[in-house]
């Protein structure tokens, strides 16, 4: 049997929820990874936040998005928005104006 080799040029992708879009062209995405504990067989959740580049400011709070790894864009940004997988049912704060 041959061992699988990683394809060169393949970029990592993660899916998570947008927790902040207050910065210009930047979103913060929380990715939750669930894994079974090797000894106790309980499911453990680990959460990590990623800063991602959103060129068109299309992602809003609560959206589920797919990120793709890229070169460093700033001190913390190493990911970019690939696509919005699912839009949130909530209305963004900017669109909701009091009458």
C-alpha positions in Angstrom: 0.0 0.0 0.0 1.2 3.5 -0.8 0.9 6.3 1.7 -1.1 9.3 0.6 1.1 12.3 -0.1 -0.1 15.9 0.3 -0.8 17.6 -3.0 1.5 20.6 -3.4 -0.3 23.9 -3.9 -3.5 22.7 -2.0 -4.6 25.4 0.4 -6.3 24.6 3.7 -10.0 25.4 4.1 -12.1 25.8 7.2 -15.8 26.5 7.8 -17.0 28.6 10.7 -19.4 31.3 12.0 -18.7 35.0 11.7 -18.5 36.5 15.2 -17.5 40.0 14.2 -17.5 42.2 11.0 -16.9 45.6 12.6 -13.5 46.1 10.9 -13.2 47.3 7.3 -12.6 44.3 4.9 -11.9 42.0 7.9 -14.1 39.4 9.6 -13.5 37.3 12.7 -14.6 33.7 12.2 -14.9 31.1 15.0 -14.2 27.5 14.0 -15.3 24.8 16.4 -13.6 21.4 16.0 -15.2 18.4 17.7 -13.1 15.4 18.5 -13.6 12.2 20.5 -11.3 11.9 23.5 -8.9 8.9 23.0 -9.4 7.6 26.5 -12.7 8.8 27.8 -14.6 8.7 24.5 -16.3 12.0 25.2 -16.7 14.5 22.4 -14.5 17.6 23.1 -15.1 20.9 21.4 -12.2 23.3 20.7 -12.9 26.8 19.4 -10.5 29.0 17.6 -10.9 32.4 16.1 -9.4 33.3 12.7 -9.1 36.8 11.2 -10.0 36.7 7.5 -9.9 39.2 4.6 -13.3 40.1 3.2 -12.7 42.3 0.2 -16.4 43.2 -0.6 -17.7 43.2 3.1 -20.2 40.6 2.1 -20.2 38.5 5.3 -22.3 39.5 8.3 -22.6 38.4 11.9 -24.0 34.9 12.2 -23.2 33.8 8.6 -21.5 30.5 8.0 -18.5 31.0 5.8 -15.7 29.0 4.2 -12.1 30.4 4.6 -9.1 29.6 2.6 -5.5 29.9 3.8 -3.4 32.6 2.1 -0.2 34.5 2.5 0.1 36.9 5.5 -2.0 40.0 4.8 -1.4 41.8 8.1 -0.2 41.0 11.6 -3.1 38.6 12.3 -4.8 37.9 8.9 -3.7 34.7 7.2 -7.0 33.7 5.7 -9.4 35.0 3.1 -13.1 34.6 2.6 -13.8 32.0 -0.1 -17.6 31.9 0.1 -20.6 32.5 2.2 -22.1 29.0 2.8 -25.2 30.1 4.6 -26.6 33.6 5.3 -28.0 34.4 8.7 -31.8 34.9 9.2 -31.1 38.0 11.3 -31.2 41.4 9.7 -27.8 43.2 9.8 -27.7 46.2 12.1 -27.0 48.7 9.3 -30.2 47.7 7.3 -32.5 47.9 10.4 -33.3 51.6 10.9 -35.7 52.8 13.5 -38.8 54.7 12.1 
